[in-house]
């Protein structure tokens, strides 16, 4: 799956834990997108990304 990095906004794969462009760690976003995070973490993450395109992810 491809998503936009929260640090730089460039499209990266969920197979890469770290953005190759800005070197930010995207493991939290990857867990949310793949559905491996717990329910309380998902709620906290949705508040963090509110207003971005990732806020529309239905999981």
Biopython code that builds the backbone (N, CA, C, O; Angstrom):
import numpy as np
from Bio.PDB.StructureBuilder import StructureBuilder

atoms = [
    (1, "UNK", "N", (0.840, -1.160, 0.000)),
    (1, "UNK", "CA", (0.000, 0.000, 0.000)),
    (1, "UNK", "C", (0.893, 1.233, 0.000)),
    (1, "UNK", "O", (1.969, 1.240, 0.598)),
    (2, "UNK", "N", (0.436, 2.255, -0.667)),
    (2, "UNK", "CA", (1.189, 3.501, -0.753)),
    (2, "UNK", "C", (0.415, 4.577, 0.004)),
    (2, "UNK", "O", (-0.809, 4.659, -0.106)),
    (3, "UNK", "N", (1.119, 5.392, 0.763)),
    (3, "UNK", "CA", (0.512, 6.498, 1.500)),
    (3, "UNK", "C", (1.456, 7.683, 1.488)),
    (3, "UNK", "O", (2.629, 7.547, 1.138)),
    (4, "UNK", "N", (0.951, 8.841, 1.867)),
    (4, "UNK", "CA", (1.775, 10.052, 1.918)),
    (4, "UNK", "C", (2.441, 10.167, 3.279)),
    (4, "UNK", "O", (1.781, 10.044, 4.311)),
    (5, "UNK", "N", (3.724, 10.397, 3.282)),
    (5, "UNK", "CA", (4.504, 10.552, 4.506)),
    (5, "UNK", "C", (3.989, 11.757, 5.290)),
    (5, "UNK", "O", (3.696, 12.803, 4.709)),
    (6, "UNK", "N", (3.880, 11.605, 6.613)),
    (6, "UNK", "CA", (3.427, 12.715, 7.451)),
    (6, "UNK", "C", (4.478, 13.815, 7.572)),
    (6, "UNK", "O", (4.154, 14.951, 7.916)),
    (7, "UNK", "N", (5.734, 13.478, 7.290)),
    (7, "UNK", "CA", (6.804, 14.467, 7.399)),
    (7, "UNK", "C", (6.953, 15.344, 6.181)),
    (7, "UNK", "O", (7.019, 16.568, 6.295)),
    (8, "UNK", "N", (7.006, 14.717, 4.996)),
    (8, "UNK", "CA", (7.273, 15.489, 3.786)),
    (8, "UNK", "C", (6.129, 15.459, 2.778)),
    (8, "UNK", "O", (6.094, 16.291, 1.871)),
    (9, "UNK", "N", (5.190, 14.519, 2.915)),
    (9, "UNK", "CA", (4.042, 14.459, 2.021)),
    (9, "UNK", "C", (4.266, 13.687, 0.738)),
    (9, "UNK", "O", (3.364, 13.611, -0.096)),
    (10, "UNK", "N", (5.436, 13.116, 0.559)),
    (10, "UNK", "CA", (5.744, 12.338, -0.639)),
    (10, "UNK", "C", (5.222, 10.919, -0.453)),
    (10, "UNK", "O", (5.256, 10.381, 0.654)),
    (11, "UNK", "N", (4.738, 10.313, -1.533)),
    (11, "UNK", "CA", (4.200, 8.958, -1.468)),
    (11, "UNK", "C", (5.298, 7.945, -1.181)),
    (11, "UNK", "O", (6.336, 7.932, -1.844)),
    (12, "UNK", "N", (5.056, 7.083, -0.171)),
    (12, "UNK", "CA", (5.982, 6.011, 0.187)),
    (12, "UNK", "C", (5.188, 4.728, 0.411)),
    (12, "UNK", "O", (3.975, 4.775, 0.617)),
    (13, "UNK", "N", (5.855, 3.607, 0.373)),
    (13, "UNK", "CA", (5.232, 2.307, 0.564)),
    (13, "UNK", "C", (5.137, 1.962, 2.044)),
    (13, "UNK", "O", (5.949, 2.419, 2.849)),
    (14, "UNK", "N", (4.133, 1.146, 2.402)),
    (14, "UNK", "CA", (4.007, 0.696, 3.787)),
    (14, "UNK", "C", (5.076, -0.332, 4.132)),
    (14, "UNK", "O", (5.226, -0.698, 5.298)),
    (15, "UNK", "N", (5.813, -0.798, 3.146)),
    (15, "UNK", "CA", (6.893, -1.757, 3.398)),
    (15, "UNK", "C", (8.153, -1.061, 3.911)),
    (15, "UNK", "O", (9.071, -1.723, 4.396)),
    (16, "UNK", "N", (8.203, 0.260, 3.809)),
    (16, "UNK", "CA", (9.352, 1.025, 4.301)),
    (16, "UNK", "C", (8.984, 1.677, 5.624)),
    (16, "UNK", "O", (8.079, 2.510, 5.679)),
    (17, "UNK", "N", (9.676, 1.307, 6.680)),
    (17, "UNK", "CA", (9.397, 1.856, 8.009)),
    (17, "UNK", "C", (9.828, 3.306, 8.125)),
    (17, "UNK", "O", (9.250, 4.067, 8.901)),
    (18, "UNK", "N", (10.836, 3.693, 7.362)),
    (18, "UNK", "CA", (11.376, 5.049, 7.419)),
    (18, "UNK", "C", (11.276, 5.671, 6.031)),
    (18, "UNK", "O", (11.571, 5.015, 5.032)),
    (19, "UNK", "N", (10.866, 6.922, 5.966)),
    (19, "UNK", "CA", (10.749, 7.632, 4.691)),
    (19, "UNK", "C", (12.140, 7.799, 4.080)),
    (19, "UNK", "O", (13.052, 8.282, 4.752)),
    (20, "UNK", "N", (12.318, 7.406, 2.808)),
    (20, "UNK", "CA", (13.641, 7.541, 2.186)),
    (20, "UNK", "C", (14.012, 8.992, 1.874)),
    (20, "UNK", "O", (15.172, 9.276, 1.575)),
    (21, "UNK", "N", (13.062, 9.901, 1.936)),
    (21, "UNK", "CA", (13.323, 11.291, 1.589)),
    (21, "UNK", "C", (13.621, 12.155, 2.814)),
    (21, "UNK", "O", (14.630, 12.858, 2.847)),
    (22, "UNK", "N", (12.742, 12.103, 3.824)),
    (22, "UNK", "CA", (12.941, 12.964, 4.995)),
    (22, "UNK", "C", (13.410, 12.195, 6.231)),
    (22, "UNK", "O", (13.681, 12.799, 7.269)),
    (23, "UNK", "N", (13.506, 10.867, 6.126)),
    (23, "UNK", "CA", (14.011, 9.977, 7.182)),
    (23, "UNK", "C", (13.141, 9.944, 8.439)),
    (23, "UNK", "O", (13.627, 9.559, 9.502)),
    (24, "UNK", "N", (11.865, 10.339, 8.347)),
    (24, "UNK", "CA", (10.964, 10.270, 9.498)),
    (24, "UNK", "C", (10.461, 8.836, 9.662)),
    (24, "UNK", "O", (10.284, 8.120, 8.676)),
    (25, "UNK", "N", (10.233, 8.425, 10.893)),
    (25, "UNK", "CA", (9.773, 7.077, 11.185)),
    (25, "UNK", "C", (8.252, 7.027, 11.020)),
    (25, "UNK", "O", (7.535, 7.752, 11.708)),
    (26, "UNK", "N", (7.753, 6.177, 10.114)),
    (26, "UNK", "CA", (6.329, 6.081, 9.817)),
    (26, "UNK", "C", (5.694, 4.801, 10.347)),
    (26, "UNK", "O", (4.644, 4.403, 9.843)),
    (27, "UNK", "N", (6.279, 4.145, 11.332)),
    (27, "UNK", "CA", (5.751, 2.864, 11.800)),
    (27, "UNK", "C", (4.350, 3.005, 12.396)),
    (27, "UNK", "O", (3.524, 2.108, 12.231)),
    (28, "UNK", "N", (4.068, 4.099, 13.078)),
    (28, "UNK", "CA", (2.741, 4.295, 13.668)),
    (28, "UNK", "C", (1.678, 4.389, 12.562)),
    (28, "UNK", "O", (0.619, 3.771, 12.667)),
    (29, "UNK", "N", (1.955, 5.142, 11.530)),
    (29, "UNK", "CA", (1.013, 5.265, 10.415)),
    (29, "UNK", "C", (0.822, 3.942, 9.697)),
    (29, "UNK", "O", (-0.294, 3.613, 9.293)),
    (30, "UNK", "N", (1.886, 3.183, 9.532)),
    (30, "UNK", "CA", (1.802, 1.887, 8.857)),
    (30, "UNK", "C", (0.949, 0.919, 9.663)),
    (30, "UNK", "O", (0.155, 0.174, 9.088)),
    (31, "UNK", "N", (1.099, 0.916, 10.979)),
    (31, "UNK", "CA", (0.279, 0.045, 11.827)),
    (31, "UNK", "C", (-1.193, 0.397, 11.713)),
    (31, "UNK", "O", (-2.042, -0.495, 11.706)),
    (32, "UNK", "N", (-1.507, 1.672, 11.624)),
    (32, "UNK", "CA", (-2.894, 2.099, 11.496)),
    (32, "UNK", "C", (-3.471, 1.712, 10.139)),
    (32, "UNK", "O", (-4.614, 1.263, 10.051)),
    (33, "UNK", "N", (-2.693, 1.883, 9.099)),
    (33, "UNK", "CA", (-3.173, 1.588, 7.751)),
    (33, "UNK", "C", (-3.327, 0.091, 7.487)),
    (33, "UNK", "O", (-4.204, -0.322, 6.729)),
    (34, "UNK", "N", (-2.479, -0.712, 8.109)),
    (34, "UNK", "CA", (-2.561, -2.158, 7.891)),
    (34, "UNK", "C", (-3.474, -2.847, 8.892)),
    (34, "UNK", "O", (-3.772, -4.030, 8.733)),
    (35, "UNK", "N", (-3.924, -2.139, 9.915)),
    (35, "UNK", "CA", (-4.863, -2.691, 10.885)),
    (35, "UNK", "C", (-4.237, -3.515, 11.991)),
    (35, "UNK", "O", (-4.922, -4.349, 12.582)),
    (36, "UNK", "N", (-2.969, -3.318, 12.295)),
    (36, "UNK", "CA", (-2.305, -4.087, 13.340)),
    (36, "UNK", "C", (-2.247, -3.352, 14.680)),
    (36, "UNK", "O", (-1.701, -3.883, 15.647)),
    (37, "UNK", "N", (-2.796, -2.154, 14.751)),
    (37, "UNK", "CA", (-2.775, -1.373, 15.995)),
    (37, "UNK", "C", (-4.027, -1.646, 16.816)),
    (37, "UNK", "O", (-5.049, -2.077, 16.282)),
    (38, "UNK", "N", (-3.940, -1.393, 18.120)),
    (38, "UNK", "CA", (-5.080, -1.606, 18.998)),
    (38, "UNK", "C", (-6.084, -0.451, 18.870)),
    (38, "UNK", "O", (-5.756, 0.607, 18.332)),
    (39, "UNK", "N", (-7.286, -0.659, 19.360)),
    (39, "UNK", "CA", (-8.370, 0.318, 19.248)),
    (39, "UNK", "C", (-8.025, 1.674, 19.888)),
    (39, "UNK", "O", (-8.240, 2.703, 19.247)),
    (40, "UNK", "N", (-7.496, 1.722, 21.135)),
    (40, "UNK", "CA", (-7.157, 3.040, 21.716)),
    (40, "UNK", "C", (-6.082, 3.787, 20.916)),
    (40, "UNK", "O", (-6.115, 5.014, 20.820)),
    (41, "UNK", "N", (-5.141, 3.048, 20.349)),
    (41, "UNK", "CA", (-4.103, 3.681, 19.535)),
    (41, "UNK", "C", (-4.706, 4.273, 18.265)),
    (41, "UNK", "O", (-4.272, 5.332, 17.813)),
    (42, "UNK", "N", (-5.701, 3.604, 17.686)),
    (42, "UNK", "CA", (-6.349, 4.107, 16.483)),
    (42, "UNK", "C", (-7.067, 5.418, 16.751)),
    (42, "UNK", "O", (-7.002, 6.343, 15.941)),
    (43, "UNK", "N", (-7.756, 5.502, 17.890)),
    (43, "UNK", "CA", (-8.473, 6.721, 18.239)),
    (43, "UNK", "C", (-7.499, 7.876, 18.429)),
    (43, "UNK", "O", (-7.748, 8.985, 17.955)),
    (44, "UNK", "N", (-6.399, 7.622, 19.115)),
    (44, "UNK", "CA", (-5.369, 8.645, 19.342)),
    (44, "UNK", "C", (-4.742, 9.087, 18.023)),
    (44, "UNK", "O", (-4.480, 10.273, 17.823)),
    (45, "UNK", "N", (-4.502, 8.131, 17.123)),
    (45, "UNK", "CA", (-3.889, 8.433, 15.829)),
    (45, "UNK", "C", (-4.817, 9.272, 14.961)),
    (45, "UNK", "O", (-4.362, 10.186, 14.274)),
    (46, "UNK", "N", (-6.118, 8.972, 14.985)),
    (46, "UNK", "CA", (-7.081, 9.750, 14.198)),
    (46, "UNK", "C", (-7.106, 11.216, 14.642)),
    (46, "UNK", "O", (-7.247, 12.107, 13.804)),
    (47, "UNK", "N", (-6.972, 11.476, 15.936)),
    (47, "UNK", "CA", (-6.907, 12.848, 16.431)),
    (47, "UNK", "C", (-5.625, 13.534, 15.953)),
    (47, "UNK", "O", (-5.625, 14.728, 15.655)),
    (48, "UNK", "N", (-4.538, 12.769, 15.884)),
    (48, "UNK", "CA", (-3.244, 13.314, 15.475)),
    (48, "UNK", "C", (-3.239, 13.721, 14.006)),
    (48, "UNK", "O", (-2.640, 14.736, 13.650)),
    (49, "UNK", "N", (-3.903, 12.936, 13.140)),
    (49, "UNK", "CA", (-3.872, 13.198, 11.694)),
    (49, "UNK", "C", (-5.131, 13.899, 11.199)),
    (49, "UNK", "O", (-5.376, 13.960, 9.994)),
    (50, "UNK", "N", (-5.925, 14.423, 12.117)),
    (50, "UNK", "CA", (-7.156, 15.115, 11.725)),
    (50, "UNK", "C", (-6.824, 16.264, 10.779)),
    (50, "UNK", "O", (-5.928, 17.062, 11.052)),
    (51, "UNK", "N", (-7.544, 16.342, 9.678)),
    (51, "UNK", "CA", (-7.322, 17.396, 8.693)),
    (51, "UNK", "C", (-6.404, 16.971, 7.556)),
    (51, "UNK", "O", (-6.223, 17.731, 6.604)),
    (52, "UNK", "N", (-5.819, 15.778, 7.627)),
    (52, "UNK", "CA", (-4.984, 15.291, 6.537)),
    (52, "UNK", "C", (-5.751, 14.223, 5.769)),
    (52, "UNK", "O", (-6.821, 13.795, 6.204)),
    (53, "UNK", "N", (-5.223, 13.796, 4.651)),
    (53, "UNK", "CA", (-5.874, 12.781, 3.838)),
    (53, "UNK", "C", (-5.947, 11.447, 4.586)),
    (53, "UNK", "O", (-6.846, 10.649, 4.322)),
    (54, "UNK", "N", (-5.034, 11.195, 5.498)),
    (54, "UNK", "CA", (-5.050, 9.950, 6.255)),
    (54, "UNK", "C", (-6.235, 9.870, 7.222)),
    (54, "UNK", "O", (-6.561, 8.786, 7.706)),
    (55, "UNK", "N", (-6.873, 10.988, 7.502)),
    (55, "UNK", "CA", (-8.018, 10.965, 8.416)),
    (55, "UNK", "C", (-9.232, 10.299, 7.788)),
    (55, "UNK", "O", (-10.185, 9.976, 8.497)),
    (56, "UNK", "N", (-9.222, 10.085, 6.483)),
    (56, "UNK", "CA", (-10.344, 9.446, 5.790)),
    (56, "UNK", "C", (-10.213, 7.932, 5.700)),
    (56, "UNK", "O", (-11.090, 7.276, 5.139)),
    (57, "UNK", "N", (-9.148, 7.368, 6.233)),
    (57, "UNK", "CA", (-8.939, 5.923, 6.193)),
    (57, "UNK", "C", (-9.965, 5.258, 7.091)),
    (57, "UNK", "O", (-10.099, 5.627, 8.258)),
    (58, "UNK", "N", (-10.687, 4.289, 6.564)),
    (58, "UNK", "CA", (-11.738, 3.583, 7.314)),
    (58, "UNK", "C", (-11.200, 2.257, 7.827)),
    (58, "UNK", "O", (-11.218, 1.270, 7.092)),
    (59, "UNK", "N", (-10.727, 2.206, 9.050)),
    (59, "UNK", "CA", (-10.258, 0.952, 9.673)),
    (59, "UNK", "C", (-10.635, 0.957, 11.109)),
    (59, "UNK", "O", (-10.342, 0.002, 11.828)),
]
sb = StructureBuilder()
sb.init_structure("model")
sb.init_model(0)
sb.init_chain("A")
sb.init_seg("    ")
for serial, (resi, resn, name, xyz) in enumerate(atoms, 1):
    if name == "N":
        sb.init_residue(resn, " ", resi, " ")
    sb.init_atom(name, np.array(xyz, "f"), 0.0, 1.0, " ", f" {name:<3s}", serial, name[0])
structure = sb.get_structure()
